[in-house]
Amino acid sequence: MIEFEVLSSGSRGNAALLHLQETGRHILVDAGISPRRTRKAMEMRGHGHRDITDVLLTHGDSDHLHTGWKNAIVSWAFTMHVHASHVSRIVHAGIPRDRIQPFEDMIALDDATNVSTTMTPHDTHGTVAYVICHGQVSLGWATDLGRAEAALLSFFQGHQLDAIAIESNYDHDMQVMSDRPPFLIDRIMGGAGHLSNRQSLDAVLEIASASELQHLVLLHRSEQCNCPTRINALWESHAPHLHDRMVIASQCEATGAMTVRPSEAFSR
């Protein structure tokens, strides 16, 4: 089983904690909150900060890799897994090269856990989407997507996911009517920025057609150009069969732990 919890998700910091129950690994997906806040989160859950074994980094923006890690990492024990095309940027951000494990397509964490990866469009450098396969369960992860390309949908469909966390950044109308400068709106909506609520919904419906999703978490919600009311109304209208298992992650509060079980156990 995989137990996972989004600690924070949004422009002020992104981090999620995964516990792989068969091997005991504790994994962070992104390290966009401070080391101090991360340590406190671990302590609140009955763990020490050195229990974190791995960090899966989606990309190097500061809301996914907090600047505090360049000094604090020496007292932590984890390996930071970074896409080969991102390594120089992460080293430039102050992370020692000997703490970085580069990857391109696959990360073999242990005999029970493989992580498949694919690159997706986001700004200049792109971002990494993951499928964490542990034992008999698979968890998909995708955030900061410029668009949900066919290759990404096929990537997720091919793994028959048991759970997914995916970006749902902005409401189209709120974005267009906002007082943000035009260049920022164009960046966000231009295919290399972020995913709208409707784009996220359409992507999940495609993925769910080949999967039995136990949990669905929506990530990176904009505080200025989105709201839970609009998200819930959209899902209630267009995907009521998934709405009851959908959680909207927040920048301020953790989601609470969710457990992904083998499909046979979930069905019972």
Buried (B, 14 or more C-beta within 10 A) or exposed (E): BBBBBBBBBBBEBBBBBBBBBBBEBBBBBBBBBBBEBBBBBBEEBEBEBEBBBBBBBBBBBEBBBBEBBBEBBEEBEBBBBBBEBBBEBBBEBEBEEEBBEBBEEEBEBBEBBBBBBBBBBBBEBBBBBBBBBBBBBBBBBBBBBBBBBEEBBBBBBEBEBBBBBBBBBBBBEBBEEBEBEEEEBEBBBEEBBBBBBBBBBBBBBBBBEBBEBBBBBBBBBBEEBBBEEBBEEBBEEEBEEBBEEBBBBBBEEBBEEBBBBEBEEBEE
